[in-house]
Amino acid sequence: MARRIAIRQEPTVAALRLQNVSVHLDDGPAIVSDTDVVVMPGERVLHAGKPGSGKGTLGRAIAGRWPRGRRDHDVHV
């Protein structure tokens, strides 16, 4: 019986990379401040929090639809 060796190459490009992200609410306070996040292809992420904690705001900021804050990010689909 022949043996097979499988070599799995890990992806090198992040599916989502956030660097130095800061997101502020309308009334001023930061919900995220100078945060770095890397999500690799195939990884699962749970974005959870209490109602009104800024989950939707962070999603809009990642999508480029939130004007308050600073972001440097890459999204690969």
N, C-alpha and C positions, 0 to 999 in steps of 0.2 A: 504494500500500500504506500503510495507516494504521499509525502507530506507537503503541504502548501504553507507558504508564509505570506501572510497578508500584511501589507504596509499601508497604514492609514495615515494620510497626510492631513494634518490639521489646517483649517483655513487660516490665512494670515491677514485677511482683510476683515475688519470688524463690520458687523451689520449695522451697528449704531455706535458712534463714538461722540461723547460729549466732553468738551474740555473747557475748564474755567467758566462754567455756566452759572449765571446769576439770573433769577427771575423774581420780579417784584409785583405785588398786587397793586390794584388801582390806588389804594390809599397809602402806599409807600412801603410797607414791610416786605422783607425778602422771604420768599417761601423756599428758595434754593439760593445758596451763596457759594460761589467759587467751587463748584462741584465737578468732578471728573467721573465719567461712567463709560465702560466699554462692554458692549454686548456682542458676542461672537455668533456667527451663523449657527442655528440649531439650539442656542441657549434659550431658556424660558425665563421671563421676567414677570413678576407680579408687582403691579403698581397699585398699592392699596393705601387707604387712609380714611379718616373720618370725613363726613360731608363738609364741604367748604374748606378743606385743608389745602387745596391747590392742585389736585390731581389733573383736572381738566386744563388748568392754566399751564401746568408744566407740559402737557401734551400739545397745547397750542404753541407754546414757545419752541418746542422741538420742531414743530411743523412750520415755524416761521410766521405764525399768525398772532404773536403777542409782542407788542411794541416795547414793553417795559422790561429792561434787563439787558444782559450781555450774553452772547452765545458764540461759540466756535464749535461747530459740530459737523459730522459727516453721517449721512444715512445711505446705506447701500441696500438695494432691494434685489 
